[in-house]
Structure formats: C-alpha cells, structure tokens
C-alpha cells in the first residue's frame, strides 16, 4: 500500500458540497476526488513552471544553437 499522510483543511461550504456531489456522481470517495484534483493541480503548476523557464531560456538556447550552426556542416553526409 502507498504511504499516506492525513491532511485536514477547511473548505467553504459551497465547495465542499460541490466536491461531495461530483465525487458521488463519479462513484469515488470525497477523499479520492480531492486527491485526484490536488494531483492534477500540482501537475499543472509544474508544467506551467517548466513552460515559463523554457520561455525565459529560449533566447539563450536559440543563440547557442546559432553559434553551433557552422559546426554542423563538417562535410559529412
């Protein structure tokens, strides 16, 4: 079994009701619904961070690629 930790939080009543309704609709527990939602959110945040870093490094990467361009035409086919 996966190592788990208990986590307690307070939610606005409307959000708690929405979570309960969606969990019931999808046939999973509220805990599983929230675990999946948090995992999805965490993954999205990480992807956004990676994309931002890529955007910031793109000019440097393009400059490095350009500076190496002559070395790719070494006469080998």
C-alpha distance (Angstrom), angle and dihedral (degrees) to the residues before:
residue distance angle dihedral
X1 . . .
X2 3.78 . .
X3 3.80 116.5 .
X4 3.82 107.1 -106.4
X5 3.78 136.1 -173.3
X6 3.76 126.9 -155.0
X7 3.79 114.6 -118.4
X8 3.79 126.2 -171.7
X9 3.79 126.5 -162.2
X10 3.76 140.3 161.4
X11 3.79 118.9 -121.0
X12 3.76 132.3 -169.9
X13 3.82 108.3 -99.4
X14 3.81 93.1 -117.0
X15 3.81 92.0 53.8
X16 3.81 92.0 46.8
X17 3.80 90.0 51.8
X18 3.79 91.4 48.1
X19 3.80 91.3 50.5
X20 3.78 91.6 48.2
X21 3.81 92.3 49.3
X22 3.81 94.1 47.3
X23 3.79 92.8 45.7
X24 3.78 90.0 50.9
X25 3.80 91.7 46.3
X26 3.80 91.6 51.9
X27 3.79 93.6 42.8
X28 3.79 98.1 -118.7
X29 3.77 133.1 113.3
X30 3.79 120.9 -93.1
X31 3.79 89.0 -115.2
X32 3.81 92.1 53.7
X33 3.81 90.8 46.4
X34 3.81 91.6 52.6
X35 3.84 92.2 43.5
X36 3.79 90.1 54.4
X37 3.80 92.8 45.0
X38 3.80 92.0 50.5
X39 3.82 92.3 46.3
X40 3.83 90.2 50.5
X41 3.80 91.3 47.5
X42 3.79 92.1 48.3
X43 3.81 91.3 49.7
X44 3.82 91.5 49.2
X45 3.80 91.5 50.4
X46 3.80 90.8 50.7
X47 3.83 91.5 48.7
X48 3.81 90.1 50.0
X49 3.83 90.5 50.4
X50 3.80 91.3 50.0
X51 3.80 91.1 48.0
X52 3.82 91.1 50.1
X53 3.80 91.9 50.0
X54 3.81 89.7 48.2
X55 3.82 90.7 51.5
X56 3.80 90.9 50.4
X57 3.80 93.1 47.6
X58 3.83 96.5 42.4
X59 3.83 95.6 91.2
X60 3.81 91.7 50.3
X61 3.79 91.2 45.8
X62 3.81 91.8 49.9
X63 3.80 91.1 48.5
X64 3.79 91.3 50.3
X65 3.80 91.3 48.5
X66 3.81 90.7 50.2
X67 3.78 92.4 49.5
X68 3.80 90.1 52.8
X69 3.82 94.6 45.1
X70 3.83 96.2 95.6
X71 3.78 90.1 53.7
X72 3.80 90.7 61.8
X73 3.80 92.4 65.1
X74 3.79 97.6 66.9
X75 3.79 93.9 141.9
X76 3.78 95.7 -101.6
X77 3.76 114.8 128.4
